[in-house]
């Protein structure tokens, strides 16, 4: 069911020429240990100025916004939707940062169901999860480290160092603790 929804969303975003990458739990399923996840999180390579196109693409994929798109997206940069047929939740995240745009460019094409889907790289997923820092996210980091022995740790640490300066959070320490426990 999730792969069918993802197939439709990927096709609609491609048709609308909206760059994207799959993130969150579905990306962890690709790069880390399998875990239960019932939603789909997608970062879009567009900002609020293309919200009308995003809403149209969501509709073409069979998604219905769960909120009034304009004010909610302005405040959160997220358009939460549900698949009309299955009820599967799909969060479309608008990107405003250069890092997100680079991560979308770096995304890998992965076959999911009958669709080629742009999926965040394991390195960028680790960065995303370390920055989020919730216990579930750090467990995801450990599973990715175990399943991805070729992980470019230098890239991860360089990127986390940049985020650490910007956010004043102990991201490298958080990363190192997660790796030690893996």
PyMOL commands that set and color helices and strands:
alter all, ss='L'
color gray80, all
select helices_A, chain A and resi 2-15+24-31+48-60+69-76+98-106+122-132+135-147+153-167+171-181
alter helices_A, ss='H'
color red, helices_A
select strands_A, chain A and resi 20-23+39-44+63-65+78-83+89-94+108-112+115-119
alter strands_A, ss='S'
color yellow, strands_A
deselect
rebuild
show_as cartoon
